[in-house]
Every structure is written in C-alpha cells, then in structure tokens.
C-alpha cells in the first residue's frame, strides 16, 4: 500500500490542475494574452518564494538540470498550453495535455529508469489512452483546431521532461519551488516584449485572479505536491494521477464555462475511471504479478 501523504498530494494536483485548465481557458479570452498570463505567473511565484531564493545553494545542480526542470513546466509549457486553449475547449485540453501523460510517463520510465510495468498495468494504460481518444471525439478537422492539438500535445511532452528530471536528479519540492520561477523570470521577461500584450487594457480583477491562481496555487502549491509525489511514488504513478485531470476538467468546464459534455466525453470519463482503478489493482497472486513485470 503506497503511503497516504503522497497519494493526497497527487489528488490535490488533480483538483488544482483541472481548475488551472478551466481558469486559463477563461483567461485567454479576456484582454490578457498568453504572454501576459505567463509573465504574471512566474513573477508572482518568484515574489512568493523569494526568501528561499536568496538562500538557495545554486551550485548544487548543473545548468542543464536547471533548464530541464525549470522549462519543462515553465514558459514553453504554459505558452503552448495557453495558445492551444484559445481554440480548444477546456475538456479537450485536459485530454490532450494530462491524458497523454500515462503513455509519456511510461516511455520515460522505461528509457531513463529501465522500469518494467506489470502486464495488467500496461493494459490499464492502454484503456486510459483509448478513453482519452474517445473524449476527443468531438474534434473537427479545422486548421486552427489541428494546430491547437499539436500545441497541447507538445506541452504534454514538455511536462514529461519536467517530471522525469525531478526523479532522475532526486530534486526535492523545495528545489523545484525555487528553480521554476527563477529560471522562467530570467529567461521569459525579455521575451515577453516580443509577444502580443493586452496588459494595459486588462482589468485589475483579471490580472489578480490569474496572478494568484497561476503564480501561487499552481506554481507553488501544486509544484510542491507534484515534486513530493514524484519523489515518493515515481513518475508513472504521478502521470496516472494526472490522467484523471481530463475527467475533473470536463466536469468543471461544464459547471464554470457551460461546455456541455458530449457522448464521446462521457464514454471517456467512464473509461478513464475504469482504467485508473485497474491500474491501482494489486493481483492476489504475487508470483503471477512478478512474472508480469518481466
């Protein structure tokens, strides 16, 4: 039985991340542009953790390690996600970004950690993948939606690099809390000048809402939970927690944004739930389970 605290951390991430997708979908349809929300996110996070920044032992890791972990969930991830959310509904974004993480996490676990996966868990991952495809059954083949799909899938790859880096280099949640805002403030602030901006026309309410949720709740609290869960459970279990985000996002988008769930999405929700339960199941015959790992 996995320890309770990392499981609670994983569940908290599901709630926060589904809220993030929905709120981001709302945010990119205000005067704020993707670059504005990204800038608010990382500057707010930096201010929130600044006392930790000045005491951080920066010689602990190499530059490439800072870049992989910092940018994996940094401005490349957010910009890809925000531009994708301009044309893709929140429920579909949950499918494309978080729903693909079990497969990507499994590939990363095999490549970097030689981690073998039990046969029933491989099948569960496959079922979750099919369920995520069912939830995307409402896509049209319009050019803007195809571009949005590509952007969100690329964002999922970025996030997988972030999760893999945390485990590979055994970074603590305190490390991640400092690294992500510092790396992104330093690199993205000058780049912000190159992107379209609506900051001067945005309301204080919109800016404050995005700054607090993106910068504190997502970039501080959620990152703490993700890093803690990865270190104690591993990359693949956390990726599977994140695969439940499409379900939570679809329901939240229906409540907050009026995005009505289609039959395809309902089938996907059921499939995701069954797949997650199947993955969590432990066979009573441990000998058979051990054979499956080979």
C-alpha positions in Angstrom: 0.0 0.0 0.0 1.6 3.3 -1.0 2.0 6.0 1.7 -1.0 8.2 2.3 0.6 11.6 2.1 2.0 11.2 -1.5 -1.4 10.0 -2.6 -3.1 13.0 -1.1 -0.5 15.2 -2.8 -1.4 13.6 -6.1 -5.2 14.1 -5.6 -4.5 17.8 -4.7 -2.7 18.2 -8.0 -5.8 16.8 -9.9 -8.0 19.4 -8.3 -5.6 22.3 -8.8 -4.7 21.3 -12.4 -8.3 20.9 -13.6 -9.0 24.3 -12.1 -5.9 25.7 -13.9 -7.1 24.5 -17.3 -10.5 25.9 -16.8 -9.2 29.3 -15.4 -6.6 29.5 -18.2 -9.3 28.9 -20.8 -11.2 31.8 -19.3 -8.1 34.0 -19.0 -7.0 33.7 -22.7 -10.5 35.0 -23.7 -10.0 38.2 -21.7 -7.8 41.2 -22.7 -4.8 39.2 -21.3 -2.7 37.5 -23.8 -0.8 34.1 -23.2 2.4 36.0 -22.7 0.8 38.3 -20.1 -0.6 35.3 -18.1 2.8 33.6 -18.3 4.6 36.7 -17.0 2.1 37.2 -14.1 2.5 33.5 -13.2 6.3 33.4 -12.8 6.8 36.9 -11.3 4.1 36.2 -8.7 5.7 32.8 -7.9 9.1 34.4 -7.6 7.8 37.0 -5.1 6.1 34.3 -3.1 9.3 32.2 -2.7 11.9 35.0 -2.7 13.1 34.3 0.8 14.0 30.8 -0.3 15.7 32.1 -3.5 18.4 34.1 -1.7 19.4 31.1 0.5 19.3 28.5 -2.3 22.6 26.6 -2.9 22.8 27.3 -6.6 26.0 25.1 -7.1 24.0 22.0 -6.2 22.9 21.3 -9.8 24.2 21.9 -13.3 22.8 24.4 -15.8 21.2 21.8 -18.0 19.4 20.3 -14.9 18.0 23.7 -14.0 16.8 24.2 -17.6 15.1 20.8 -18.0 13.2 21.1 -14.7 12.6 24.8 -14.9 11.4 25.0 -18.5 9.6 21.6 -18.6 6.8 23.2 -16.6 7.9 26.7 -17.5 7.1 29.2 -20.2 7.3 26.7 -23.1 4.7 24.6 -21.4 2.4 27.5 -20.5 2.7 29.3 -23.8 1.9 26.1 -25.7 -1.0 25.4 -23.4 -2.4 28.9 -23.5 -2.3 29.3 -27.3 -3.9 25.8 -27.6 -6.6 26.9 -25.2 -7.5 29.8 -27.4 -9.0 27.3 -29.9 -9.5 24.1 -27.9 -12.2 23.6 -25.2 -11.0 23.0 -21.6 -12.3 19.4 -21.5 -10.3 18.6 -24.7 -7.2 20.3 -23.3 -7.4 18.1 -20.2 -7.4 15.1 -22.6 -4.5 16.3 -24.7 -2.2 17.5 -22.0 -2.8 15.4 -19.0 -4.5 12.4 -20.6 -1.3 11.7 -22.6 0.9 11.7 -19.5 0.5 8.0 -18.6 1.8 6.9 -22.0 4.6 9.5 -22.0 5.4 8.7 -18.4 5.7 5.0 -19.2 8.1 5.8 -22.1 10.2 8.0 -19.8 10.2 5.4 -17.0 11.4 2.7 -19.5 14.1 4.9 -21.2 15.6 6.6 -18.1 15.0 4.1 -15.3 14.6 0.7 -17.0 11.3 0.5 -15.1 9.2 -2.5 -16.1 5.4 -2.4 -15.9 3.1 -5.2 -14.9 1.0 -6.6 -17.8 -2.3 -5.6 -16.2 -0.9 -2.0 -15.8 0.2 -1.9 -19.4 -3.4 -2.8 -20.4 -4.8 -0.2 -18.0 -2.6 2.5 -19.6 -3.9 1.4 -23.0 -7.5 1.6 -21.8 -6.8 5.1 -20.4 -5.3 6.1 -23.8 -8.4 4.8 -25.6 -10.7 6.6 -23.2 -8.8 9.9 -23.8 -9.2 9.4 -27.5 -12.9 8.9 -27.0 -13.1 12.1 -25.1 -11.6 13.9 -28.0 -14.2 12.5 -30.4 -15.8 15.9 -30.8 -12.8 17.4 -32.7 -13.3 18.8 -36.1 -10.6 18.9 -38.7 -10.4 22.7 -38.9 -6.9 24.0 -39.3 -6.9 26.0 -36.1 -8.0 23.0 -34.0 -5.3 20.8 -35.6 -2.8 23.5 -34.6 -4.2 23.6 -31.1 -4.0 19.9 -30.8 -0.3 20.0 -31.8 0.4 22.7 -29.3 -1.2 20.9 -26.4 0.5 17.6 -27.3 3.9 19.3 -27.3 3.0 20.9 -23.9 2.5 17.3 -22.6 5.9 16.3 -23.8 7.4 19.3 -22.0 5.8 18.4 -18.8 7.0 14.8 -19.0 10.6 16.1 -19.2 9.9 18.1 -16.0 8.6 15.1 -14.1 11.5 12.9 -15.4 14.1 15.4 -14.4 12.8 15.7 -10.8 13.1 11.9 -10.4 16.3 11.5 -12.3 18.2 14.1 -10.2 16.3 13.5 -7.0 15.1 17.1 -6.6 13.0 17.9 -3.6 9.9 20.1 -3.7 11.9 22.9 -2.2 14.3 22.8 -5.1 11.5 22.9 -7.7 9.8 25.7 -5.8 12.8 27.9 -6.3 14.1 26.7 -9.7 11.0 27.1 -11.8 10.2 30.8 -11.1 13.8 31.9 -11.2 14.6 30.2 -14.5 11.4 31.5 -16.1 11.6 35.0 -14.8 15.2 35.4 -16.1 14.5 33.9 -19.5 11.0 34.9 -20.2 10.8 38.5 -19.0 12.8 39.9 -22.0 11.0 37.5 -24.4 7.6 39.0 -23.2 8.4 42.1 -25.1 8.3 40.2 -28.3 4.8 38.8 -27.9 1.4 40.5 -28.2 0.2 42.0 -24.9 -3.1 43.2 -23.6 -1.9 44.0 -20.1 -2.6 47.8 -20.4 -6.3 47.0 -21.3 -6.9 44.2 -18.8 -8.9 44.7 -15.6 -7.2 44.5 -12.2 -9.6 41.7 -11.3 -8.5 39.5 -14.3 -4.8 40.2 -13.6 -5.1 39.5 -9.8 -7.1 36.3 -10.4 -4.6 34.9 -12.9 -1.6 36.1 -10.8 -2.8 34.4 -7.6 -4.0 31.1 -9.1 -1.3 30.7 -11.7 1.6 32.1 -9.5 0.7 30.8 -6.0 -1.8 27.9 -6.2 -0.4 26.3 -9.4 3.3 27.3 -9.4 3.9 27.0 -5.6 1.3 24.7 -4.0 0.8 22.3 -7.0 4.5 22.1 -7.7 5.2 21.2 -4.1 2.6 18.4 -4.4 3.9 17.1 -7.7 7.5 17.1 -6.7 6.7 15.4 -3.3 4.5 12.7 -5.0 7.1 12.0 -7.8 9.9 11.5 -5.2 7.8 9.2 -3.1 5.7 7.3 -5.7 7.7 7.7 -9.0 7.0 9.3 -12.4 4.5 6.8 -13.7 2.0 6.8 -10.8 2.0 10.6 -10.8 1.4 10.6 -14.5 -1.6 8.3 -13.9 -2.9 10.7 -11.2 -2.7 13.4 -13.8 -4.6 11.3 -16.3 -7.6 11.8 -14.1 -7.5 15.5 -14.8 -9.5 15.2 -18.0 -12.4 13.8 -16.0 -12.3 16.6 -13.4 -11.7 19.3 -16.1 -14.6 18.2 -18.2 -17.0 18.4 -15.2 -15.5 21.7 -14.0 -15.7 23.2 -17.6 -19.4 22.1 -17.8 -20.1 23.9 -14.5 -18.0 27.0 -14.9 -17.9 27.5 -18.7 -21.0 25.9 -19.9 -19.1 23.4 -22.1 -21.6 20.7 -22.4 -20.3 17.1 -22.2 -20.9 15.1 -25.4 -21.5 11.3 -25.5 -17.9 10.8 -26.5 -16.7 12.7 -23.4 -19.0 10.8 -21.1 -17.6 7.5 -22.5 -14.1 8.8 -21.9 -14.9 9.7 -18.3 -16.1 6.2 -17.6 -13.1 4.7 -19.4 -10.6 6.8 -17.5 -12.2 5.8 -14.2 -12.1 2.1 -15.0 -8.5 2.4 -16.3 -7.3 4.1 -13.1 -9.0 1.5 -10.9 -7.5 -1.3 -13.0 -4.0 0.2 -12.7 -4.3 0.6 -8.9 -5.5 -3.1 -8.5 -2.9 -5.5 -7.0 -3.2 -9.1 -8.1 -3.6 -11.5 -5.1 -1.1 -13.9 -6.8 2.1 -12.0 -6.3 4.1 -14.7 -8.2 2.0 -14.1 -11.3 2.4 -10.4 -10.8 6.2 -10.7 -10.6 6.2 -12.7 -13.8 4.2 -9.9 -15.4 7.0 -7.4 -14.5 9.4 -9.3 -16.8 
